[in-house]
Amino acid sequence: MLLAMMVAVAGGQVVAELPDPFLKPDGTRVRSRREWPAQRRRLLETILHHQYGPLPPKGSKVTGDIVGQRAAPDGLGEVRDVTLSMGPHGVVKVRLMLAIPAGKGPFPVILDGDLGWDRLNDAFVTLMLKRGYILAAFNREQVGPDSADRKGVYEAWPEYDGGRLSAWAWGFHRTLDYLLTLPEVDGKRVAVTGHSRGGKCALLAGATDERIAVTAPNNSGCGGAGNYRFYDDKCETLEAIVQRFPYWFHERFADYVGNVQRLPFDQHTLKACVAPRALLSTEALGDLWANPKGTQQTYQAAKEVYAWLGVPDRVGIRFRPGKHEHGLADFETLLDFCDVQFFGKAVSRHFDALAFPDAPKVWSWTAP
Ligand code: GCU
C-alpha cells in the first residue's frame, strides 16, 4: 500500500532526461551495491505498475507432452514437438519446438517466443545445433492472443489485467519451468530472445526472472529496448504504440499519452533491471521505426548501472545494416555473445560499438 502510494507520487514529476535509476521512492539515492537487489525490485514494481501491468500468477506445475519427434538435419540432433500445459490446472496449452543437439549435454539454451510466426525453419535449427545450443521456441500467442481477445491466460484468469507483453513474459517463465525439468538443459545458461513485439516481451521476461542468464531483444524498439523520451521523426512513439496496440500494455499506460516526461522511468530502467545478468540488444540501422539511436541511448545509460555493479561487459549492443528482421545473422551475433558470457570464449565481434557516436548524452546523473 505504502509502496503503491509512493509509486503514484513518483509518477507525477516531470523529468525531461532519462530518469535516474539510482533514485529511491523516498527521494534519496542508492548508495551501495548491496542495495541494488531491493532497488531493482522497486524499479520493476514501478515499471509494471505504470506500463505493462502485473505478470499472471504462477499457476500449476508446467508439464509437457511430446507429441512429435524427428531427426534434425545432418544427424545434428533431434527436434521435438511438445505441448505445454500451464496456468490454472494446466488449461493453457502452448506449443513448444525443442531442438536438442546430439551428444552429451547438458546444453545451453536459446529460448524464443516467436514460434507462431513460423520463421524458425531448419536453417535456424541447424545453426543452433552446430553451435551446441538447444533451440526452444514457443508460441506466445497461445499464452495470450495478439489482439484484444481475452483468450489464453485471460480466459483462465478472467480478473487478470496485465497487458499482452506481461502475459507473454510469463510465457517465457513457464516455458523455462518446463525446460528446467529436462536433463539435456543447462539451467545456468539460458538466453531469451525474440523479435520486435517478441523482443519487447523477451526483455521484460529477462528483467523479471533471475533464472535467465542472457536477455536478448532484437529490433524491439518502442516498449522494448528503445527509449520513450528521445526519438527522431520516423520512430514509433508512446502515443503511436498506445493508439495501435493498447492491449500490449496496462490501461494505466494511456495516462502517459502526451505526457511522456511524467513517466517515472524510461526503457534504460528496464534494461538496468536485468543487471547484473547479461543483456544484448541487436538492432538494424534501417529500422528507424524501432528507434536505433534511442536504443543506443538506453544501452549507454543502462551501462552506467552495469559498470557500477562491476560488470560493464555484461551489457552489449550490436547494430547491423539492413531492415527490421530477426535473421540468421542476428542469431549468430547472439550465439557469439552467449559464447562469451557463458564460456568466456574469445570472439571477433565487439558488443560495444556505437552506431551514433555523436548522439547526445540524455541524462545528467552519475552512478553513486
Ligand atoms: C509494429 C509495432 C512495433 C512492433 C512491430 C513488430 O510495427 O508498431 O512496435 O515492434 O509491429 O512487432 O513487428
Residues whose N, C-alpha, C, O or C-beta is under 5 A from the ligand:
A	BS01	GCU	H195 S196 R197 N219 S220 C222 E236
